[in-house]
Amino acid sequence: MKTLTKMLLVANLLTSTSVFAQSETYQSAMKKGLELLSIAKTSESFVGTANHFERIAMAESQNWMPLYYSAYANLVAGLVSEDPNQKDQYFDKALSQIERATVMSPDNSEIYTVKGYAQFMKMSVDPQSRFALIGDSNASLGKAKQLDPQNPRPYFVQGQNTFYTPEAFGGGKSAAKKLLEEAVKKYDTYKAIADLAPSWGNERAKMLLAQCQ
Amino acid sequence: MMKTLLLLLIAISLTGITQAQTRITGTVSTEKGLPLANVNIMIKNSYDGTSSDSTGHFSFNSEASGVQVVLFSSINYSTDSVKIEMNGTVVELHLKLKEGYNELDVVTITAGVFEAGDSRKGAVLTSLDIATTAGGTADIFAALQTLPGTQTSFSESGLFVRGGSASEAKTFFDGMLVKTPFNTSLPDQASRGRFSPFLFKGTSFSAGGYSAQYGQALSSALMLESKDIPEKTTTALSVLSVGASADQTSRFKNSALTVGGFYYNLKPAFSIIKQHTDWDKAPEQYGGTLQYKLKTSKTGMFKWYSETSHSLIAAFKTNPDEPQVKSYLKNNNKNTYLNTSYQEFLGSKWKLQGGLSYSNNHDEGQTGDDIYGRTDRLLQGRVTLNNYFGSSSTLKFGTETFMFKRQENLNDLHRGYSDQLSAGYMETDLFVTRKLVFRLGLRTEYSTYINKFNLAPRSSLSYKTGKSSQVSLAYGRFYQNPEDSQLIIQPLDYELADHYIANFQNSTNQQTFRAEIYYKAYNQLAKNTPAYLDNSGHGYAKGLDIFWRDKKTFKGSDYWISYSYLDTKRDFKDYPTLSVPPFAAKHTLNVVYKKFFDKLDSQVGATYTFASGRTYVNPNNPVYLADETKTYNNLSMNVSYLTHIFKKFTVIYVSANNIPGFKNIYGYHYSASGQYRQAVKPAAARDIFVGLLMTIGDDTFVR
């Protein structure tokens, strides 16, 4: 009996002390999340992915990245959803996660990009009464560009927003084309700093650009 | 040594066994037992967990052991947790999650109140709605007349709410009373409001039962909340068929300055559109505005708004006694208005709001052979403290003082009076649960001129009956000073009204339905006859207001319908007996329709208004105010075309009023003998208005 207690104690020590091991689990959990993100199709599967990243974020209270990905997955869950009430809830959730991520990493171009993206999509649920959010979105994306001029994603998001904005409201294909060209150029040269750093948007930027031609 | 090593080796080889995975499985549901999908279930401080499926089931394995906390989190539900012992045996959990505080799901006070704003919950109109309502021609007050409870006012400026006269509806700009919210008008003609709808981010229109923070209004309060700092440096130009205006906004790091000027002259328009009125000088107005907004800290804001304007108007009028004789009417108005406000959070629980406003409105002119002059001054100061407690409850208290001064002269006769009215108020919004809220308020006022205190209790409660529906009840007592024209003769007592309101609302993002019934009792109304002036007047108003707005049924289009039934009688001013006043049609119906056509880059809007006949005094009828005009009909349309001119964002706007040319009659003026009468008609049967608005420095629609 005594031996068993000792054994358990040792076992516990072994599993819980190794910093290396934890970082390994972090890496693999994040990679699994990115894989889930790449195969997700439905709103439910994006929420599942957001939940996966949220679980990592709960344990990693100082790391902005899992929270950032959870916000991004919630944003996409809202985009894919058909129900305007559900859309709103996912966008709100994404925006509240972005707020928390901003506290952890205040001057982060990627975080401001998702913020601007979510603000624009929230506007699109009810443009008539929320048109003021266009200004907020542009401000966030402007900040994202300013924080990292090499980051292609704020250009892509702004290009995409412009693409779907009627010409009469300052949008349209020709206005979007310039931004998307800039984005595609930056995607080609941009080197992600870290292994798990955001890399989304490239394919879609090219696809939208092709539609602008 | 050897023994220990051996033990260690065994331990390592055994980890797989001792770390046996524990399976956690179960279901999550709502309190009512409905399955909840997408709930995030996780072991605290680990990455382990899963999401519940569409039937609320979940199942996952974790290598954690010992006592652990399982967290359940989901949008719209309160996060819950369960402590479990993890030792390799299957743990089964069945949890019911409580609904969480989602802003959209929390009950709000809706009795009497119509919120209009851009990101506000419960808002029924946006500021853009106010600007683009057909027939409204970007006039806040005209757009509000498409809401239930309001009368279509055409022969007098102001809002006539639920049987109340125009003087019973007050306008507040950032909490401060606006003494003269309308441009000066000629008799029998309504005029526009002074403020552009684009100045405000939020509008709250209360048709009764409103907050103890506001007083001096017997029937209605319109609260206008000015916009915050504009984002960009821009220039806005507008060229209208009736004049032009320009605004230059300069954005600095923490502040913004806007300087604007305007000039309006209706003469060119009146030369094209046939006028019933015989104008000597078509309305002309010029003036300037200065606005400054400063972010004093992360949470502090200072706002300055000032405006000065000058307007001229002159016309010939006939009266039914001597239809051949034209008498001359002329008015010259100078108005200065200043509004400053400051707000700041004091810690996380307190907010301070303060304001100081000043207005000076001077009219002078001629009516027939008489020369008149009239000056109104108002200086107001106000301080409110807000305390936030509990999950959403608030306690507000504050004080304000108004210094009114009026001076009049007719030929060589002068008179005037001044009054200092001071008030204290206190109000709490108490959330008992997220479904039940009480608002309890108390307001007291003292007027030096009337030399009396008053005490006005206000209360409402709202209860959420379903996901998107709620009922509200309200009772309140409201006081106001009698009109200046009466007070200037002698001090009187306060006029008072008691409101009882019951409201039902069902509102989703796309659709809003409201029904409200009310009863109002008026007492101490000022009554004047040639012989006496006192507070012996009284009256009542009761009715039903219905509102339906729908953005869902017809794709891409948005419409609202409002209907008001009003039963009111009053004995006030010079009425000989309890009578139906002329500003109270029994039935009023508004249908407003808007659709944006993407291909045409245009928004088209139409407004149809119907009102049953109004009473008028016929001296041949022994019963006072017993005759009724025929019904009122109006169909207005507008088109806003969005385009770019010189690559600058531009809106071209055309608005046509009373397209079918309904011959509306507002009432009659009789000759003293009762033999002759004159119909009161609109200035023109039809009206058309063309405008071009251009924004430089911003390529989006956001100003």
Interface residues (C-beta under 8 A of the other chain):
Chain A: T3 K6 M7 L8 V10 A11 N12 L14 T15 T25 Y26 A29 E44 V47 G48 N51 H52 E54 R55 I56 M58 A59 P84 N85 D88 Q89 Y90 D92 K93 V125 D126 Q128 S129 R130 F131 A132 L133 I134 G135 N138 A139 T165 P166 E167 A168 F169 G170
Chain B: L7 L8 I10 A11 I12 L14 T15 T18 Q19 A37 N38 N40 M42 K44 N45 S46 Y47 D48 G49 T50 S51 S54 E63 S65 L71 S73 I75 N76 N102 L104 D118 S119 A123 T126 L128 D129 K201 E231 T508 N509 Q510 K551 D558 D598 D601 L642 T643 F649 D699 T700 F701 V702
